[in-house]
Amino acid sequence: MDSKPTEISSTKMFDGFNKRYKHFSPTLGCSMTFSIYFPPSPSSSPKFPVLYWLSGLSCTDENFIIKSGAQRVASTEGVALIAPDTSPRGLNVEGESDSWDFGVGAGFYLNAKQEKWKNWRMYDYVVKELPTLLSENFPQLDASRASISGHSMGGHGALTIYLKNLDKYKSVSAFAPIVNPVNCPWGQKAFTNYLGENKADWEEYDATLLVSKFKDVSSTILIDQGEDDKFLHNQLLPNNFAEACRKVTVPLLLRMQPGYDHSYYFIATFIDDHIRHHAQALNL
């Protein structure tokens, strides 16, 4: 099957274009979709830096593109938005769709170690396959100038990927991220099934534990968290990450937002700040 991306839709927005693509992923062993927002090209046509957005549980590549409103500021700042899907699809692994917080739509941005879930390699897909695909097929993008962001499970993905690849990303931000998955039900369920019982394997995908190992962070980590988020105290645990950052003097701006929940209404409210945060880092 052809791994070269095929355009499946294109819609103009803020003088740029939302485009959606399909390709076969050798990493995941199935067909995948991803979305790109291309800002309007100035006449001098420089290459656009890229901001990867990793979505949360049960999402596809479309949720962020349709609901966030991020294109308005991405258009004026000249940043391309890259939104991959959240897991392999169509593999028909037994039990893959039994629950909304595991399997399809819930890849957790890790490389699974359990044989049954061997295709769940979203970490390699985001960190290795997708940047190469972009570099080879989209000459208007400068995939070497990249930042990363995400929501909930995707915020977990953004933080862990950033911390383990400080040479690849200029900055990171997150909305309501799962920052300490080894200590919350979502993380424990996913890690047990994907990684097995070895807790050392779990620690490789926990931002709160990783930050003390990969502490050479120069760009401030930006996190927005709604105070009325129903998952705040049992799943997200932002204070654990804040304390870990404080101990190793990693720069963190954790903004607790009164009255906001876990939804895209919350993301849409503060996304402009995040796009500008990354644009500043990408254009230095």
N, C-alpha and C positions, 0 to 999 in steps of 0.2 A: 504493500500500500504506500501511496505517496505521502511523505512526511512534510512536503511543501504546503504551506497554508493556502486555502482557497477562501476567497471572500464570500460570505453568505448574506451580508446586509451592509447598507451604508446609509447614514442619516445625517444631514447637516445640522449643526448646533453651534451657536456662538461663532459662526464663520469657519469653524473647523468641522471635522466629521467623526461621528461614532461609526466604527467599522467592526464587524464581527467576522471571525475566521474559524475555519475547521481544519484540522490536520490530524494525521496519524502520529501518535506519540510512541516511539520505540521504548521510552523509559517506562511508560505505564501499560503498554501493550494494548491500547485501544484508541479510538477516535476521540479527540478532545476539541472543545471550542474555547476561544478566548476573545476578549474585546479590547480594542484600542481606541482611545480618543486622540485624534491628530489635531493639534491646534492649527489655526490658519498660518500658512507659510508666508513669511515676509519675503520681499523681493530678493533680498540677499541670500535667501534660503540656507541658513545654517542648519545643522542637525539639531534635533530636539533631544534634550535629556529626557529620561523616562522615570516615571513613578509607578512602581508596582503596587497594586491594591489587592490584598488577600482577604477574601470574604469569610463570613462566619458559617456556623452550622446550618445546613439545609439550603444554603444559597448556591446560585450558579454564577457564571461570569456576568450575568445581566443585572443583578440586583443593584450593584454600585452605579453602573452606567445609567440606569433608569431612574434611581431614587435619590442619589446623593447631591446632584447639582454641582458637582466638582468641576464640570467643564467650563463654567463661567470664568473662574479665576485661572484655571489651566490654560484657557485660551489667551488671556492677557499676559500671563507669565511665560508662555511658550514652553509648557511642559506636557509631554505626551503621557497619557494614563494607560496603563496596561493592567487588565483585569482577567486573570486566569480563572478556570473553574476550581471547585473545591475538592474534587476527588476523581478517580477514574469512574467511567460510566459504561454500562452495557456489557460488563464481563460476566454477569449472572452468577456471581459467587453466592453460594448458599448463605442466606441470612443477611446479605448486604443491604437490604432495604427494610429490615425488621424494626429498626428504630431510627428516629430522626437525628440522634446524636452519635451515631456510629455507622460506618460503612459508606454508602453512597451519600455524597454531600457532606461528608465528615472525615476528610483525609488527614486532618491535624498537621499537615505540612511536615511529616516525618517520613522516614524510610522504614517500612514495616519489616520485622524480622521473622514473624510467624509465616510458615509456608502458605497457609490458606490465603493470607492477605499480601502475598509477595508482590502483587502489582501496585499496591498502595505505596508509591514512592514520590509523593508530592514534593518532598524536600528537594530531591534531585531534579524533578521537573521544573520547579521554580528557580533553583539556583544555577542549574547547568543547562538543561535542554532549552528552556524558553529564551534566555539571553542569546544563546547561539542562533536559535531560529530567527530572532528579531534582527540580529546583526547580518545574517545571510540573506534575508528577504525584504528588509525595509531600510533602504539606504538613507531615508530621511531621519532615522532614529540614531542617536548616539548611545548605544547600550552600555558603553563604558562609563557614562555619567548616569548613575542610577541611584534612586532612593526607594524606600519601601515603607508601606503603611498597611493597616488592616483593622478589622473589627472583630472583637470577641475571639473565636478560634483563630481568625485571621490576624488579630492583634498578637496573639501567641506566636503565630507563624512569623510575622514581621519581626518581632523582638528577638526570637531565637535565631532566625536566619541572619539578621543584622549582626548580632553579637558574635556569631561564629564566622562571619565573613566581613569583617570591618574594612578589608581592602576592596570589597566589591560595591559597597553602598555608602553614599555620602551622608545619609541621615535616616532616621526612623521615627515614626509616630504611630499611635494606636488609639482606637476608641474602645473603651471597655474591654481590654484584653484579658485573656485567661493567663495570668502571669505566673502562677504557681501550680501547674496542673498536677504535680505529684501529690498535692494536698487537697484536691477537689474532686467531686464525683465525675464530672465530665472527663477530666484528665485520667483518673484512675481506670475508668471503663475503657477509654481508647487505648491507653498504654498497655493495660493487661492483655487486650485482644491483639493489638498490632505488634507489640514488642515482647510480650511474655512476662514472666515473673521477676526477671533480673532488674532490680531497682537501679543499678548502675546505668542500664540502657535508658531508663526513664529520665535520668538526670541530664542526659544529653539534649533533651527537648524541654527544659524548664528554665525560663528566663531568670527567675529569682535565684536559681542555683548557678546558672551560667555567668551571671554578671560579675561574680567574684573571680572567675577564671579569665574572662575576656573584658578586662576593665579599661583598656586603652581607648576609651570612647572620647572623641573630641567634640562631636556635635551633640547638643542637648537633646535628650530623648523627650519627646512631647507625648503626654497621655491625657486624654479627656475621659472622665468617668462620671456618669450620671448618678446623683445621690439617690434617686428614686428607682434605680435599676434593681429589679427583683432578684437578679443573680449576684448582686454586689458582695454579699457577706458569705455566701456558701460556695460560689464558683470562681469569682474573679480575683478577690483578695489583693487589691492594689497596694495596700499598706505593707504587705510582705515584700513586694518588689521595691517599694520606696525605701524601706529599711535596709535592704541588701545594697541598693545604690548608695545610700548614705555611708554605709560602712567602708566602701571602697572608693568614695568620692567620685562616683560616676554622675555627670550632670543630668538631672531629671527635673522636668517641669510636669508635675502631676496636678491637673486642674479638676477639682471636684465641682461638678455643676449641679446646683440645687434644682430639684424639680424634674430633672431629665431622666428618661428611662433607657432601655437597651435598643431602641428602635432607630430606623433611618431618619426619623424626625430629629432625633438627637444628632446624628451624624451630619445631616444637612445644615443644622444650625451652626456647627463649628468647623465644617470642612474647609472653608476659606482660609482659616488660620493655618490649617495643616498644609494646604497646597503652598501657601506663601513660605511656611517653615522649610519645606523641601526645595522650593524654587531658590531660596536664598543659598542653601547649601550646594545645590546643583550648579549655580551660576557663579560661584566663587572662583 
